[in-house]
């Protein structure tokens, strides 16, 4: 497990000039399927590194790309969220650069997936039609024009929480739209879970945590194991076979 410098590999396309990431490598000689991991709004935290390590243990060369490489969360968050609204810009160039970096690695089989959590889940949903072989969307925000954004997407697995007050009804809307555009999918809403339920500890400023609990944000040890199984089964089906 190591931090990697992707340099300006996507700068010509409008990406970050100092793009970095965290690479989690499976045990063994390889090659392995590759997965681009997209972090939450808090950035490339220890929590995201643990998620990457988990996928590496399951046999995936996992690159958690740092979308805040060129200035940190305070300077980059507004521009990052703007990219989500417009569906274009720096973030998508960075995701494409991370995918290209993985595919060029001698440790990668050439098959690649994308996975995201919270903010990253929204980006994984939008990137699912950009050359990936599989996508995993975890409590990701839905784009306004949902069906056009989903056409041509790769097979997708999605996990949402029924107690997530920030994304009420998102799972049902996503499943309906995926049905309409004919994209292979497996969407589930977990009744006991809220937002960020795959995390193993609470994130964000400690003073804000009572509010986030009220909003239904935080770990759910009851739902997380099944959600992870769904993710790993989906990636294995489309990246390892």
One Martini backbone bead per residue (centre of mass of N, CA, C, O) as a GRO file, in nm:
protein
  241
    1UNK     BB    1   0.095   0.038   0.025
    2UNK     BB    2   0.064   0.352  -0.160
    3UNK     BB    3   0.174   0.651  -0.270
    4UNK     BB    4   0.086   0.831  -0.570
    5UNK     BB    5   0.213   0.992  -0.868
    6UNK     BB    6   0.033   1.118  -1.156
    7UNK     BB    7   0.065   1.395  -1.215
    8UNK     BB    8  -0.028   1.536  -1.546
    9UNK     BB    9  -0.210   1.318  -1.707
   10UNK     BB   10  -0.488   1.525  -1.713
   11UNK     BB   11  -0.422   1.829  -1.778
   12UNK     BB   12  -0.493   1.856  -2.086
   13UNK     BB   13  -0.811   1.788  -1.990
   14UNK     BB   14  -0.838   1.957  -1.699
   15UNK     BB   15  -0.672   1.849  -1.479
   16UNK     BB   16  -0.468   1.784  -1.237
   17UNK     BB   17  -0.129   1.865  -1.186
   18UNK     BB   18  -0.109   1.694  -0.882
   19UNK     BB   19  -0.189   1.404  -0.899
   20UNK     BB   20  -0.315   1.175  -0.653
   21UNK     BB   21  -0.273   0.860  -0.458
   22UNK     BB   22  -0.394   0.536  -0.343
   23UNK     BB   23  -0.227   0.222  -0.342
   24UNK     BB   24  -0.375  -0.103  -0.354
   25UNK     BB   25  -0.217  -0.422  -0.326
   26UNK     BB   26  -0.222  -0.729  -0.387
   27UNK     BB   27  -0.144  -1.033  -0.331
   28UNK     BB   28   0.098  -1.123  -0.541
   29UNK     BB   29   0.171  -1.116  -0.892
   30UNK     BB   30  -0.035  -1.125  -1.099
   31UNK     BB   31  -0.266  -0.984  -1.247
   32UNK     BB   32  -0.519  -0.725  -1.191
   33UNK     BB   33  -0.786  -0.579  -1.136
   34UNK     BB   34  -0.917  -0.252  -1.160
   35UNK     BB   35  -0.978   0.029  -0.919
   36UNK     BB   36  -1.157   0.323  -0.888
   37UNK     BB   37  -1.155   0.548  -0.614
   38UNK     BB   38  -1.408   0.762  -0.457
   39UNK     BB   39  -1.446   1.003  -0.241
   40UNK     BB   40  -1.547   1.191  -0.010
   41UNK     BB   41  -1.577   1.521   0.103
   42UNK     BB   42  -1.319   1.473   0.304
   43UNK     BB   43  -1.149   1.284   0.134
   44UNK     BB   44  -0.836   1.119   0.166
   45UNK     BB   45  -0.882   0.908   0.401
   46UNK     BB   46  -0.846   0.649   0.614
   47UNK     BB   47  -1.114   0.526   0.532
   48UNK     BB   48  -1.051   0.500   0.227
   49UNK     BB   49  -0.799   0.327   0.263
   50UNK     BB   50  -0.953   0.090   0.386
   51UNK     BB   51  -1.127   0.035   0.143
   52UNK     BB   52  -0.889  -0.025  -0.047
   53UNK     BB   53  -0.771  -0.259   0.117
   54UNK     BB   54  -1.017  -0.440   0.091
   55UNK     BB   55  -1.007  -0.473  -0.221
   56UNK     BB   56  -0.724  -0.588  -0.231
   57UNK     BB   57  -0.794  -0.846  -0.063
   58UNK     BB   58  -1.002  -0.925  -0.313
   59UNK     BB   59  -0.810  -0.858  -0.591
   60UNK     BB   60  -0.761  -0.533  -0.624
   61UNK     BB   61  -0.634  -0.273  -0.800
   62UNK     BB   62  -0.636   0.018  -0.592
   63UNK     BB   63  -0.729   0.361  -0.677
   64UNK     BB   64  -0.726   0.638  -0.471
   65UNK     BB   65  -0.834   0.935  -0.567
   66UNK     BB   66  -0.732   1.282  -0.539
   67UNK     BB   67  -0.949   1.553  -0.585
   68UNK     BB   68  -0.753   1.751  -0.381
   69UNK     BB   69  -0.453   1.794  -0.493
   70UNK     BB   70  -0.485   2.127  -0.576
   71UNK     BB   71  -0.567   2.232  -0.238
   72UNK     BB   72  -0.781   2.087  -0.106
   73UNK     BB   73  -1.094   2.104   0.022
   74UNK     BB   74  -1.135   2.416   0.044
   75UNK     BB   75  -1.048   2.476  -0.264
   76UNK     BB   76  -1.206   2.216  -0.422
   77UNK     BB   77  -1.509   2.160  -0.352
   78UNK     BB   78  -1.668   2.354  -0.532
   79UNK     BB   79  -1.555   2.254  -0.805
   80UNK     BB   80  -1.639   1.960  -0.764
   81UNK     BB   81  -1.949   2.010  -0.744
   82UNK     BB   82  -1.973   2.142  -1.020
   83UNK     BB   83  -1.903   1.886  -1.180
   84UNK     BB   84  -2.155   1.729  -1.091
   85UNK     BB   85  -2.364   1.921  -1.221
   86UNK     BB   86  -2.232   1.924  -1.524
   87UNK     BB   87  -2.054   1.655  -1.604
   88UNK     BB   88  -1.774   1.817  -1.594
   89UNK     BB   89  -1.423   1.836  -1.582
   90UNK     BB   90  -1.171   1.777  -1.364
   91UNK     BB   91  -1.274   1.515  -1.233
   92UNK     BB   92  -1.302   1.347  -1.500
   93UNK     BB   93  -1.003   1.370  -1.571
   94UNK     BB   94  -0.901   1.226  -1.314
   95UNK     BB   95  -1.048   0.958  -1.352
   96UNK     BB   96  -0.926   0.895  -1.629
   97UNK     BB   97  -0.630   0.899  -1.534
   98UNK     BB   98  -0.657   0.665  -1.332
   99UNK     BB   99  -0.745   0.455  -1.535
  100UNK     BB  100  -0.497   0.475  -1.722
  101UNK     BB  101  -0.288   0.403  -1.509
  102UNK     BB  102  -0.391   0.120  -1.453
  103UNK     BB  103  -0.388   0.002  -1.746
  104UNK     BB  104  -0.063   0.054  -1.765
  105UNK     BB  105  -0.020  -0.149  -1.561
  106UNK     BB  106   0.136  -0.460  -1.507
  107UNK     BB  107  -0.084  -0.529  -1.266
  108UNK     BB  108  -0.300  -0.506  -1.495
  109UNK     BB  109  -0.550  -0.652  -1.703
  110UNK     BB  110  -0.757  -0.393  -1.808
  111UNK     BB  111  -0.974  -0.418  -1.606
  112UNK     BB  112  -1.233  -0.180  -1.493
  113UNK     BB  113  -1.342  -0.001  -1.205
  114UNK     BB  114  -1.593   0.187  -1.012
  115UNK     BB  115  -1.590   0.360  -0.688
  116UNK     BB  116  -1.826   0.518  -0.452
  117UNK     BB  117  -1.874   0.771  -0.186
  118UNK     BB  118  -2.109   0.971  -0.184
  119UNK     BB  119  -1.975   1.188  -0.372
  120UNK     BB  120  -1.835   0.947  -0.520
  121UNK     BB  121  -2.099   0.808  -0.604
  122UNK     BB  122  -2.187   1.026  -0.803
  123UNK     BB  123  -1.936   0.997  -0.986
  124UNK     BB  124  -1.962   0.694  -1.050
  125UNK     BB  125  -2.228   0.723  -1.199
  126UNK     BB  126  -2.116   0.924  -1.424
  127UNK     BB  127  -1.860   0.722  -1.502
  128UNK     BB  128  -2.002   0.448  -1.609
  129UNK     BB  129  -1.973   0.555  -1.934
  130UNK     BB  130  -1.624   0.577  -1.930
  131UNK     BB  131  -1.496   0.261  -1.978
  132UNK     BB  132  -1.608   0.081  -1.777
  133UNK     BB  133  -1.700  -0.253  -1.647
  134UNK     BB  134  -1.773  -0.136  -1.352
  135UNK     BB  135  -2.006  -0.032  -1.083
  136UNK     BB  136  -2.009   0.150  -0.756
  137UNK     BB  137  -2.286   0.280  -0.567
  138UNK     BB  138  -2.269   0.486  -0.261
  139UNK     BB  139  -2.473   0.710  -0.169
  140UNK     BB  140  -2.543   0.866  -0.438
  141UNK     BB  141  -2.606   1.127  -0.612
  142UNK     BB  142  -2.841   1.243  -0.836
  143UNK     BB  143  -2.904   1.347  -1.128
  144UNK     BB  144  -3.129   1.537  -1.280
  145UNK     BB  145  -3.075   1.388  -1.562
  146UNK     BB  146  -3.088   1.063  -1.541
  147UNK     BB  147  -3.120   0.901  -1.804
  148UNK     BB  148  -2.901   1.039  -1.982
  149UNK     BB  149  -2.665   0.973  -1.771
  150UNK     BB  150  -2.709   0.636  -1.804
  151UNK     BB  151  -2.650   0.595  -2.082
  152UNK     BB  152  -2.411   0.340  -2.135
  153UNK     BB  153  -2.367   0.192  -1.890
  154UNK     BB  154  -2.236  -0.004  -1.681
  155UNK     BB  155  -2.254  -0.226  -1.464
  156UNK     BB  156  -2.457  -0.192  -1.154
  157UNK     BB  157  -2.406  -0.120  -0.806
  158UNK     BB  158  -2.634  -0.033  -0.526
  159UNK     BB  159  -2.623   0.157  -0.208
  160UNK     BB  160  -2.878   0.224   0.038
  161UNK     BB  161  -3.053   0.423   0.290
  162UNK     BB  162  -3.359   0.464   0.451
  163UNK     BB  163  -3.223   0.677   0.680
  164UNK     BB  164  -3.151   0.880   0.453
  165UNK     BB  165  -3.230   1.219   0.443
  166UNK     BB  166  -3.059   1.306   0.174
  167UNK     BB  167  -3.190   1.025  -0.005
  168UNK     BB  168  -3.485   1.013  -0.063
  169UNK     BB  169  -3.573   0.775  -0.308
  170UNK     BB  170  -3.313   0.708  -0.479
  171UNK     BB  171  -3.326   0.404  -0.535
  172UNK     BB  172  -3.592   0.399  -0.695
  173UNK     BB  173  -3.509   0.602  -0.915
  174UNK     BB  174  -3.265   0.449  -1.018
  175UNK     BB  175  -3.402   0.183  -1.096
  176UNK     BB  176  -3.601   0.304  -1.298
  177UNK     BB  177  -3.389   0.430  -1.490
  178UNK     BB  178  -3.230   0.167  -1.556
  179UNK     BB  179  -3.468   0.024  -1.682
  180UNK     BB  180  -3.525   0.236  -1.909
  181UNK     BB  181  -3.208   0.209  -2.033
  182UNK     BB  182  -3.087  -0.094  -2.002
  183UNK     BB  183  -2.923  -0.139  -1.733
  184UNK     BB  184  -2.734  -0.325  -1.553
  185UNK     BB  185  -2.861  -0.414  -1.216
  186UNK     BB  186  -2.819  -0.354  -0.840
  187UNK     BB  187  -3.058  -0.237  -0.611
  188UNK     BB  188  -3.032  -0.126  -0.261
  189UNK     BB  189  -3.228  -0.084   0.039
  190UNK     BB  190  -3.150  -0.029   0.375
  191UNK     BB  191  -3.347  -0.007   0.657
  192UNK     BB  192  -3.106   0.063   0.887
  193UNK     BB  193  -2.973   0.272   0.702
  194UNK     BB  194  -2.756   0.530   0.617
  195UNK     BB  195  -2.532   0.741   0.570
  196UNK     BB  196  -2.221   0.602   0.550
  197UNK     BB  197  -2.256   0.280   0.633
  198UNK     BB  198  -1.961   0.163   0.539
  199UNK     BB  199  -1.835   0.275   0.764
  200UNK     BB  200  -1.627   0.224   1.070
  201UNK     BB  201  -1.652   0.542   1.120
  202UNK     BB  202  -1.673   0.850   1.205
  203UNK     BB  203  -1.696   1.157   1.032
  204UNK     BB  204  -1.564   1.447   1.086
  205UNK     BB  205  -1.636   1.680   1.292
  206UNK     BB  206  -1.706   1.633   1.618
  207UNK     BB  207  -1.922   1.868   1.653
  208UNK     BB  208  -2.112   1.738   1.408
  209UNK     BB  209  -2.213   1.448   1.496
  210UNK     BB  210  -2.496   1.490   1.618
  211UNK     BB  211  -2.616   1.588   1.346
  212UNK     BB  212  -2.548   1.342   1.167
  213UNK     BB  213  -2.721   1.145   1.327
  214UNK     BB  214  -2.994   1.286   1.274
  215UNK     BB  215  -2.942   1.252   0.948
  216UNK     BB  216  -2.836   0.954   0.903
  217UNK     BB  217  -2.513   0.941   0.975
  218UNK     BB  218  -2.333   0.634   0.953
  219UNK     BB  219  -2.266   0.350   1.078
  220UNK     BB  220  -2.364  -0.009   0.982
  221UNK     BB  221  -2.295  -0.323   1.094
  222UNK     BB  222  -2.550  -0.475   0.977
  223UNK     BB  223  -2.531  -0.381   0.658
  224UNK     BB  224  -2.235  -0.380   0.547
  225UNK     BB  225  -2.167  -0.679   0.476
  226UNK     BB  226  -2.371  -0.709   0.244
  227UNK     BB  227  -2.274  -0.473   0.071
  228UNK     BB  228  -1.989  -0.585   0.025
  229UNK     BB  229  -2.077  -0.846  -0.113
  230UNK     BB  230  -2.211  -0.708  -0.353
  231UNK     BB  231  -1.961  -0.570  -0.458
  232UNK     BB  232  -1.774  -0.820  -0.491
  233UNK     BB  233  -1.961  -0.982  -0.678
  234UNK     BB  234  -1.978  -0.773  -0.906
  235UNK     BB  235  -1.676  -0.744  -0.969
  236UNK     BB  236  -1.623  -1.042  -1.026
  237UNK     BB  237  -1.821  -1.077  -1.266
  238UNK     BB  238  -1.682  -0.821  -1.447
  239UNK     BB  239  -1.348  -0.855  -1.385
  240UNK     BB  240  -1.267  -1.178  -1.357
  241UNK     BB  241  -1.417  -1.339  -1.601
   0.00000   0.00000   0.00000
